[in-house]
């Protein structure tokens, strides 16, 4: 039996949404219709998310891939939260409805691609832009980060005060006659760890206490240093491996010459 939307149950989980609903005069019936329509699409979105994830898992540079679809209550919370933003964009008459929410909420399908070393991003990026129609790319960085790697007019670089780092892609595809938009996030394994902790803290507190905020930023700097150190170790390993190959060739060539000289004696 399909679960119906209850505004009372919703407000128990998101009590702060009540003020936003009232302030923006949001129609509860629209929220109910969006919720129930999304429930109908849920299993289809699950399949599509896993399909995209499996394509990405096959790439050599990818360490791991996670897929998820948006929680129905989380969708309604975002619809409420984004109403004011959309009205500033489209006009005061804008309402989220069952007919437009799939185009306006772009992370109904979410894919997270994890790689180990920072320089592996470029190959993953190239694969994504060749495989799907990319409608938006956003690189989230921290102040002081080297952004030369994002020197592309199609990539919007945003500096996050929280220190959150990740490259986000909005891609569209047509598994049926209806367009589907998915968000693909690409980040290193260290950025993933920081992102998960940052996410949990921000959803646990409407406003992060100063002591948590300062320690979170300290942790962010440590994570950034770990990323740089991992890349340095990887580059040193590559250089050492190349030197070993060259030394072996020199020794092999020397042995060949020695054998030639022995044969002439």
C-alpha positions in Angstrom: 0.0 0.0 0.0 1.4 3.4 -1.0 2.2 5.7 1.9 0.3 9.0 1.7 1.7 12.3 2.8 0.9 13.6 6.3 1.8 17.2 7.0 1.7 16.6 10.7 4.2 13.7 10.5 6.4 15.8 8.2 6.5 18.7 10.6 7.6 16.4 13.4 10.7 15.6 11.4 11.2 19.1 10.0 9.6 21.5 12.5 11.4 24.6 11.1 9.6 24.1 7.8 6.3 25.3 9.3 7.5 28.9 9.3 8.6 28.7 5.7 5.3 27.1 4.5 3.4 29.9 6.2 5.7 32.7 5.1 5.5 31.6 1.4 1.9 30.5 1.5 2.8 27.1 0.1 -0.1 24.9 -0.9 -0.1 21.7 1.1 -2.0 19.9 -1.6 0.9 20.5 -4.0 3.2 19.0 -1.5 0.9 16.0 -1.1 0.7 15.5 -4.9 4.5 15.8 -5.3 5.2 13.3 -2.5 2.8 10.7 -3.9 4.0 11.1 -7.5 7.6 10.7 -6.4 6.7 7.5 -4.5 5.3 6.1 -7.8 8.6 6.9 -9.6 10.9 5.7 -6.7 11.6 2.1 -8.0 12.3 3.4 -11.5 14.8 6.0 -10.1 16.5 3.3 -8.1 17.1 1.2 -11.2 18.3 4.3 -13.2 20.7 5.3 -10.3 22.2 1.8 -10.2 22.6 1.8 -14.1 24.6 5.0 -14.0 26.7 3.7 -11.0 27.6 0.5 -12.8 28.8 2.4 -15.9 31.1 4.5 -13.6 32.3 1.5 -11.6 33.9 0.0 -14.7 36.4 2.9 -15.0 40.0 2.2 -14.0 40.5 5.4 -12.1 37.3 5.0 -9.9 37.8 3.6 -6.4 34.1 3.2 -5.6 30.7 4.4 -6.5 27.6 5.1 -4.3 24.1 5.6 -5.6 21.0 6.8 -3.9 17.7 8.4 -4.6 16.3 11.3 -2.6 14.2 10.4 0.4 10.5 11.4 -0.2 10.4 13.5 3.0 13.8 15.1 2.1 12.3 16.0 -1.3 9.4 17.8 0.3 11.7 19.6 2.7 13.8 20.8 -0.3 10.7 21.9 -2.3 9.7 24.0 0.7 13.2 25.4 1.2 13.7 26.2 -2.5 10.4 27.9 -3.1 11.6 31.4 -2.2 14.7 30.9 -4.4 12.6 29.9 -7.4 10.2 32.8 -6.9 13.1 35.2 -7.1 14.1 33.5 -10.3 10.7 33.0 -12.0 8.4 35.4 -10.2 6.2 35.5 -7.2 3.5 33.3 -8.8 5.8 30.3 -9.0 4.7 27.1 -7.2 6.3 23.7 -7.1 3.9 21.3 -8.6 3.7 17.7 -9.7 4.4 18.9 -13.3 7.6 20.8 -12.6 9.4 19.4 -9.6 11.4 16.8 -11.5 13.0 19.6 -13.6 13.6 21.9 -10.7 15.0 19.5 -8.1 18.1 18.1 -9.8 19.4 15.6 -7.2 16.5 13.1 -7.1 19.1 10.7 -8.4 22.5 11.1 -6.7 25.7 9.3 -7.7 29.0 9.7 -5.7 32.2 8.8 -7.4 35.3 8.3 -5.2 38.9 8.3 -6.4 42.1 8.0 -4.4 44.5 10.6 -5.9 43.6 14.2 -6.9 45.1 13.9 -10.4 42.7 11.0 -11.3 39.8 13.6 -11.5 40.7 14.6 -15.0 40.2 11.2 -16.5 36.9 10.7 -14.7 35.8 14.2 -15.8 36.6 13.4 -19.5 34.6 10.2 -19.3 31.5 11.9 -17.8 31.4 14.7 -20.4 31.8 12.1 -23.2 29.2 9.7 -21.9 26.3 11.9 -20.9 24.9 15.3 -21.9 26.2 17.5 -19.1 24.1 20.6 -18.4 26.1 22.0 -15.5 29.4 21.5 -13.8 30.3 23.1 -10.4 33.7 22.7 -8.7 33.4 23.4 -4.9 36.7 24.5 -3.5 38.2 26.0 -0.4 39.9 29.4 -0.4 43.6 28.9 -1.3 43.0 25.8 -3.4 44.8 25.5 -6.7 42.0 26.0 -9.2 44.1 25.8 -12.4 42.9 22.3 -13.0 39.4 23.7 -13.5 40.5 26.2 -16.2 37.4 25.5 -18.4 34.7 28.0 -19.2 32.1 25.3 -18.7 33.1 24.7 -15.0 31.8 27.1 -12.4 34.2 27.4 -9.4 32.6 28.2 -6.1 34.6 28.8 -2.9 32.9 27.2 0.1 33.5 28.8 3.5 32.9 25.4 5.1 35.8 23.9 3.2 33.6 21.5 1.3 35.3 20.1 -1.8 33.7 18.2 -4.6 33.0 18.5 -8.3 29.3 18.2 -9.2 27.8 17.3 -12.6 24.2 17.6 -13.6 23.6 15.1 -16.5 20.5 14.3 -18.4 19.5 11.2 -20.2 16.4 9.5 -21.6 15.8 5.9 -20.3 12.2 6.4 -21.6 10.5 9.3 -23.5 10.8 11.3 -20.3 14.0 13.2 -19.5 15.8 12.3 -16.3 18.3 14.5 -14.5 21.0 13.0 -12.2 23.7 14.6 -10.1 27.1 13.0 -10.1 29.5 14.1 -7.4 33.2 13.4 -7.9 35.7 13.6 -5.0 38.8 12.0 -3.4 38.5 9.5 -0.6 39.7 12.1 1.8 37.2 14.7 0.6 34.5 12.0 1.0 35.4 11.5 4.7 35.3 15.2 5.4 32.1 15.7 3.4 30.3 12.9 5.4 31.2 14.5 8.7 30.4 18.0 7.6 27.0 16.8 6.3 26.1 15.1 9.5 27.0 18.1 11.6 25.0 20.5 9.5 21.9 18.3 9.5 22.2 17.8 13.3 22.4 21.6 14.0 20.4 24.4 12.4 23.4 26.6 13.3 26.8 24.9 14.0 28.2 26.0 17.4 31.4 28.0 17.1 33.6 25.3 18.8 32.4 22.7 16.3 32.9 25.1 13.4 36.5 25.9 14.3 37.4 22.3 14.8 35.7 21.3 11.5 37.8 23.9 9.6 40.9 22.6 11.3 39.9 19.1 10.3 39.4 20.4 6.7 43.0 21.7 6.6 44.3 18.3 7.8 42.2 16.5 5.1 43.6 18.9 2.4 47.1 18.2 3.6 46.4 14.4 3.5 45.2 14.8 -0.1 48.3 16.6 -1.1 50.5 14.1 0.7 48.8 11.1 -1.0 49.4 12.8 -4.4 53.0 13.4 -3.6 53.5 9.7 -2.5 51.8 8.6 -5.7 54.0 10.8 -7.9 57.2 9.6 -6.1 56.1 6.0 -6.5 55.6 6.6 -10.3 59.0 8.3 -10.6 60.7 5.5 -8.6 59.0 2.9 -10.7 60.2 4.6 -13.9 63.8 4.8 -12.6 63.7 1.1 -11.7 62.7 0.2 -15.2 65.5 2.4 -16.6 68.1 0.9 -14.3 67.0 -2.6 -15.3 67.3 -1.7 -19.0 70.8 -0.3 -18.3 71.9 -3.5 -16.5 70.4 -5.7 -19.2 72.2 -3.8 -21.9 75.4 -4.0 -19.9 75.0 -7.7 -19.5 74.5 -8.1 -23.3 77.7 -6.2 -23.9 79.6 -8.3 -21.3 78.3 -11.5 -23.0 79.4 -10.2 -26.4 82.9 -9.4 -25.1 83.1 -12.9 -23.4 82.2 -14.5 -26.7 85.1 -12.8 -28.4 87.7 -13.8 -25.9 
